[in-house]
Amino acid sequence: MKRIDLNCDLGELPPAIADGTQEALMRSITSVNIACGGHAGDENTMRTTIERALHAGVAIGAHPGYPDRENFGRLELKMPPDNLAESVCEQILALAKIAEECGARIVHVKPHGALYNQAVKNRELAEAIANGVAKAVAQALGVASTQKNATHCHPERSEGSASRPSPTQGLCKDVILVGLANSPMLDVFRKAGFAVAAEAFADRRYEPDGTLRSRKFEDALIRDPAEAGWQALSIVERGAVTACDGSEVSVDAQTLCIHGDTPGAPEIAATVARILREAGVTVRAL
C-alpha cells in the first residue's frame, strides 16, 4: 500500500494562528514545520504552534530560514557558511527549548524559502545546513559531536537562544532532514550522516528540470484544491508530475508540502488528504 506524509509550514503568520487557519490545516496534515525565529516566528508563535500540533497529533519539525524577517526569508542572501550553520543551529535550538517545555520533540528539519531553493543546487549551502543541524543535535545532547543510532522518536498521527545552551530533550538525535526530491541536497544530507525525506509539492508547479517554478511567475502556485489533489496523487501513485511546459518529471517523494500561506490553504489540504485516502493511500507522518 502506498503511503505519504503531508507537511505544512506553520508558525509564520500570527493572523493565521489567531483566526484558526493553523488549526484547520492541522486536521488534514501529518507533519508541521515550525518557523523558529529566522524568517518568522517568536517564542509565542512557536509555543502556540507546538501546543496545537500536540493536540492534533501531528509530528513536529523545525523550519529554519535566512535571518531576514523583512523579506520573509524569500530573498537569496550571501552568508558565510559558518555563519549560516550557526544561524540554523540557533533557530533549531530555540524551537527545541520550547518543545521540551511543552513535552514535545523535533523529529525533522526542513529549510525555508530561498535557503531551501538555493541549497537544492548549491552543495556548500546544503553542507552548511547539515552542519548547523549536526551542531544543534550535539548541543542538545550535551556532547562534542553527533552520534547516530537506532533510537526512534517519530510519532505517528492519531485519528533566539544562546549559542551554547544547556542540553535539551526537545530535539531527536535521529532527526530527519527534508529536501527536494531528486536533488543533490539530499545526497549532501545523507553524506553528513542524516536520514532524509524527499519532498514534493502539491501546491507548486515544477520546471522541466524538477525544480520549483519561481514565485515571480503568476502560475507558480496551484490554488485550485482539486488540481493540487490530483497532482499529489500523481506524485504518490505514478512518481511523476507534469511540468509547466507540459513535460513529465519523475518525482520520488516521501512527504508532500502544502503551503500554509496559500489562499484557501485549509481547503487545499483537506482536498489533497481526501483524494489520497479515497485512492487507498495511507497518509501518516514520517
Secondary structure, DSSP 8 states (H G I E B T S, - for coil): --EEEEEEEESS-HHHHHTTHHHHHHTT-SEEEEE-SSSS--HHHHHHHHHHHHHHT-EEEEE---S-GGGTT-S-----HHHHHHHHHHHHHHHHHHHHHHT--EEEE---HHHHHHHTT-HHHHHHHHHHHHHHHHHHHTSSS----S------------SS----SSEEEEEEEEEETTSHHHHHHHHTT-EEEEEEESSB-B-TTSSB--TTSTTSB---HHHHHHHHHHHHHHSEEE-TTS-EEE---SEEE--TTSTTHHHHHHHHHHHHHHTT-EE---
